[in-house]
C-alpha cells in the first residue's frame, strides 16, 4: 500500500547531526532501506526540519522498522497514512458509487 510518511526532526538532534556532518548521510541510510517512491524536505511553519516520504508498505508489521530509525537518529515526530495516486482514485470509483447509492 502506498503510504505517506511525514517526519519532523527535533531541532536539537538535527543540529547535533549537522555539526557532526552526519545529517545527510543518516537520512540517506534511512531512505535506502525504505526505497521511497519520492522524498521531499522542507522547513515547516514552526521552522523545524521536515520531510514527506512516499513509500510502499506491504504489511503493518513493517511500521516499527520504518519509524524507529527516525526516532532513534533524530528524536523525530512522525505520522504515517495511506495515500492514493490518481490511478488508485480512479480504481476506487465503484466503491465511491456504491457508498453514494447506500448512504447518499
C-alpha positions in Angstrom: 0.0 0.0 0.0 1.3 3.5 -0.9 1.9 5.4 2.3 2.9 9.0 3.2 5.4 9.4 6.0 5.7 12.9 7.4 8.7 13.3 9.7 9.6 16.3 11.8 13.2 16.3 13.2 14.0 17.5 16.7 15.9 20.8 16.2 18.4 19.8 18.9 19.0 16.3 17.5 19.2 17.6 13.9 21.7 20.4 14.9 23.9 17.8 16.5 23.9 15.8 13.3 24.5 18.9 11.2 27.5 19.9 13.4 28.8 16.3 13.1 28.4 16.3 9.4 26.0 13.3 9.5 22.6 14.7 8.8 22.5 13.9 5.1 24.3 10.6 5.3 21.9 9.4 8.1 18.8 10.4 6.1 20.3 8.6 3.1 20.8 5.4 5.1 17.3 5.5 6.4 15.8 6.1 2.9 18.0 3.4 1.4 16.2 0.8 3.5 12.8 2.4 2.8 13.3 2.7 -1.0 10.8 5.6 -1.4 8.9 6.5 -4.5 9.6 10.1 -3.6 11.1 12.1 -0.7 10.9 15.9 -0.2 12.5 18.0 2.6 11.4 21.4 3.9 11.1 23.6 6.9 7.6 23.6 8.5 5.7 26.6 9.8 7.5 26.3 13.1 10.9 26.2 11.4 11.6 22.5 12.1 13.4 20.4 9.5 10.8 18.1 8.0 10.3 15.5 5.3 7.5 13.9 3.4 8.3 10.5 2.0 6.0 8.3 -0.2 6.8 4.6 0.0 5.2 1.2 -0.3 4.3 -0.8 2.8 3.3 -4.4 2.4 2.2 -5.1 6.0 1.5 -3.1 9.1 4.2 -5.1 11.0 6.8 -3.0 8.9 5.8 0.2 10.7 8.2 -0.1 13.7 11.1 -0.7 11.3 10.1 2.4 9.3 9.6 4.7 12.4 12.4 3.6 14.7 15.3 4.9 12.7 13.8 8.4 12.7 13.0 8.2 16.4 16.5 7.0 17.3 18.5 9.1 15.0 16.6 12.4 15.3 14.1 12.2 18.2 11.6 12.8 15.4 7.8 13.0 15.4 6.2 11.1 12.6 2.8 10.5 11.0 2.0 7.7 8.5 -1.1 7.5 6.4 -2.3 5.7 3.3 -2.4 7.8 0.1 -3.7 7.3 -3.4 -2.4 8.2 -6.8 -4.8 9.4 -9.4 -4.9 5.8 -10.8 -5.8 4.5 -7.4 -8.6 7.1 -7.0 -10.0 6.1 -10.4 -10.0 2.4 -9.4 -11.9 3.4 -6.2 -14.8 4.8 -8.3 -17.0 1.7 -7.9 -16.7 1.8 -4.2 -17.5 5.5 -4.1 -20.5 5.0 -6.3 -21.8 2.1 -4.1 -21.4 4.4 -1.0 -23.4 7.1 -2.7 -26.2 4.6 -3.5 -26.3 3.3 0.0 -25.6 6.4 2.1 -26.0 9.2 -0.5 
